[in-house]
Amino acid sequence: MWIMAARRILIGIFLIWAVSAFIFLITQILPGDAAELILGQTATDASLEALREKLGLNQAWYTQYLNWIYGLVTGDLGVSVAGGSTIADLIKFRIGNTLFVGGIVAVISIPLSLSLGLTAAMMPGSMIDRVITATTLGLIAVPDFFVAIFLILILAVGLGWFPSVSYLRGNEGFLKSLYVLTLPIFTLVLVVSAQMTRMTRAGILNVMSSPYIEMAILKGIPRRTIILRHALLNSIGPIINVIALNLAYLVSGVVIMETIFAYPGLAKLMVDGVQTRDIPLVQACGMIFCTTFVVLILIADLATIVSNPRLRHPK
Amino acid sequence: MKNELEKDVPETDAYEELHDVPAKSRLRLSWIGKFCLGIVIFWIIIALFGSYLAPYHEAHFIEEDLTGNEFDDPSFMSPTRQVLLGTDYIGRDVLSRIMWGARTTIGISFVATILAYIVGIFLGVTAAVAGKWTDAILSRSIEVVLSFPSIMLGLITIAAFGSSIPILIVLSGLIYAASVFRIARALSLDIIVQDFVEVTRARGEGLWWIITREVLPNIAMPLATDFGIRLIFIILFISSLSFLGLGVQPPISDWGSMVRENLQGLANGFSGGAIATIAPALAIASLTIAINIIIDDISAHDGGSLSGKMV
């Protein structure tokens, strides 16, 4: 097991390196360079040269890459092209907001979708199962912003219960922030739970079709007992896998959600950065999101290895 | 020549069974599947001919009503007989823009899916056939692509290159080529070890023959059912980018950007503007849900979702 896990972790490290190389590469293949981008086309050669000197753009590409990596690790992410403030400050302010929403969404959607998935798997073909399957299929098949728009239309415009823009000043209490954030949280919960419910259902049904369960059925054990006592324990690995994968999906969901609700989170910062072509900012945010994504998927894989006795004790 | 051959074949039941064509039952859709097929065909027709059928050009501003009186404020008008779905945030006909947008949204997604398939199948089959090292290098590189959330790859690439329709097509085509690669490679690996391929090898056929005559025909059917799923993902991906303002650029209409542009109208309710946001969103949703249900229907007859009915 340790060898397998170690190999998986090494692959994870390799992937993070590859991601960083790719993100760095973007600056290198840009037409012109960051100095021209910052100063615009009217800049004189002298001022361009001075800025290049300051940003370290005169060095060889590998020195630049190492400097960038060093900056990422030590938290010195450089200066934002647009605002002039340091990227580290911008991110520090925003990342808490994103983690706050992400955390609440995880806390709600994990138990919700596990129980829904379990219910659906307990009585496949029943009315409840069909409703759950159809609803989740519908939610997956539509764009994330579609869900958000309908929630806004019904809950904010129609009924007027919640605000449709999630602007936080930072001095609200927990409950007040929660109230302001109801719609974005609700949107993300729906989107993420739909995936997770389906995967949970599929995971359990997969276990249910294995020979030992068939044996239990033939022995006449009630379905509920089979699922709770025999199938559930063996689905724990796949379920942890599902949870980690879906937290990874949150990464993309959060981009749409923060844009539609104008929520000052990290993803909004990144999207704004892309629009103003603030490359250093986009690189830093992209690196944070992608690393999170890789780490979550790594956890998902490790969970599968650890929870499977056949992988834990290879012959 | 062909006719003579057909004549020679005895018309027996045994021959029917040997026939290569998949059984008819495979394409029998339930009524809801047929309904969804209708929706998809409807959107394809709109995508092909919408720009000719639309009452206005996608960039046309509605300035005066049918009798020639000028509007004070043509933006976010409610539906009238002149503008069936109302106008958008700067006074363009929503219906016309949806009809024009069908071409952009469906067209870009379709071309991107084709690109994803060409690149993905080519690399996937190559990886399976060409041997250990090529396979290892290709598979690792594809893993790197898959270790990005696709929206992040989109954001980073667009930050560097800006956004234009060719870039959108290449970008989404290449991102989703990675998943096609995995499927194509896995399917080809199954074929490659079969006896009939070994016989071909022993006969001395080259790599090209094996790929085109043995592998590709055998993986075509499973890949075809996957096409719809990939198309949905690409439609959603491109719409999301457009929704973020990073996809199709104005004045070209596209369903995703229409939702974004008219987002402010949502707060006005149905009397003014909400339709301009909801209509394009519904257009995307109807198309993707319909494709999804058709695939589900087909795979149900194929035995794909039978596992759900078992136990």
Boltz contact constraints between the chains, C-beta under 6 A:
constraints:
  - contact:
      token1: [A, 15]
      token2: [B, 147]
      max_distance: 6.0
  - contact:
      token1: [A, 18]
      token2: [B, 144]
      max_distance: 6.0
  - contact:
      token1: [A, 23]
      token2: [B, 156]
      max_distance: 6.0
  - contact:
      token1: [A, 26]
      token2: [B, 156]
      max_distance: 6.0
  - contact:
      token1: [A, 26]
      token2: [B, 160]
      max_distance: 6.0
  - contact:
      token1: [A, 30]
      token2: [B, 160]
      max_distance: 6.0
  - contact:
      token1: [A, 124]
      token2: [B, 308]
      max_distance: 6.0
  - contact:
      token1: [A, 125]
      token2: [B, 309]
      max_distance: 6.0
  - contact:
      token1: [A, 141]
      token2: [B, 288]
      max_distance: 6.0
  - contact:
      token1: [A, 141]
      token2: [B, 289]
      max_distance: 6.0
  - contact:
      token1: [A, 141]
      token2: [B, 292]
      max_distance: 6.0
  - contact:
      token1: [A, 142]
      token2: [B, 285]
      max_distance: 6.0
  - contact:
      token1: [A, 143]
      token2: [B, 236]
      max_distance: 6.0
  - contact:
      token1: [A, 143]
      token2: [B, 239]
      max_distance: 6.0
  - contact:
      token1: [A, 143]
      token2: [B, 284]
      max_distance: 6.0
  - contact:
      token1: [A, 145]
      token2: [B, 243]
      max_distance: 6.0
  - contact:
      token1: [A, 146]
      token2: [B, 281]
      max_distance: 6.0
  - contact:
      token1: [A, 146]
      token2: [B, 285]
      max_distance: 6.0
  - contact:
      token1: [A, 149]
      token2: [B, 281]
      max_distance: 6.0
  - contact:
      token1: [A, 152]
      token2: [B, 266]
      max_distance: 6.0
  - contact:
      token1: [A, 157]
      token2: [B, 267]
      max_distance: 6.0
  - contact:
      token1: [A, 157]
      token2: [B, 269]
      max_distance: 6.0
  - contact:
      token1: [A, 208]
      token2: [B, 311]
      max_distance: 6.0
  - contact:
      token1: [A, 209]
      token2: [B, 307]
      max_distance: 6.0
  - contact:
      token1: [A, 209]
      token2: [B, 310]
      max_distance: 6.0
  - contact:
      token1: [A, 251]
      token2: [B, 149]
      max_distance: 6.0
  - contact:
      token1: [A, 252]
      token2: [B, 149]
      max_distance: 6.0
  - contact:
      token1: [A, 252]
      token2: [B, 151]
      max_distance: 6.0
  - contact:
      token1: [A, 255]
      token2: [B, 151]
      max_distance: 6.0
  - contact:
      token1: [A, 259]
      token2: [B, 244]
      max_distance: 6.0
  - contact:
      token1: [A, 271]
      token2: [B, 244]
      max_distance: 6.0
  - contact:
      token1: [A, 274]
      token2: [B, 155]
      max_distance: 6.0
  - contact:
      token1: [A, 274]
      token2: [B, 158]
      max_distance: 6.0
  - contact:
      token1: [A, 274]
      token2: [B, 159]
      max_distance: 6.0
  - contact:
      token1: [A, 274]
      token2: [B, 246]
      max_distance: 6.0
  - contact:
      token1: [A, 282]
      token2: [B, 159]
      max_distance: 6.0
  - contact:
      token1: [A, 286]
      token2: [B, 152]
      max_distance: 6.0
  - contact:
      token1: [A, 286]
      token2: [B, 156]
      max_distance: 6.0
  - contact:
      token1: [A, 289]
      token2: [B, 152]
      max_distance: 6.0
  - contact:
      token1: [A, 290]
      token2: [B, 148]
      max_distance: 6.0
  - contact:
      token1: [A, 290]
      token2: [B, 152]
      max_distance: 6.0
  - contact:
      token1: [A, 293]
      token2: [B, 149]
      max_distance: 6.0
  - contact:
      token1: [A, 294]
      token2: [B, 147]
      max_distance: 6.0
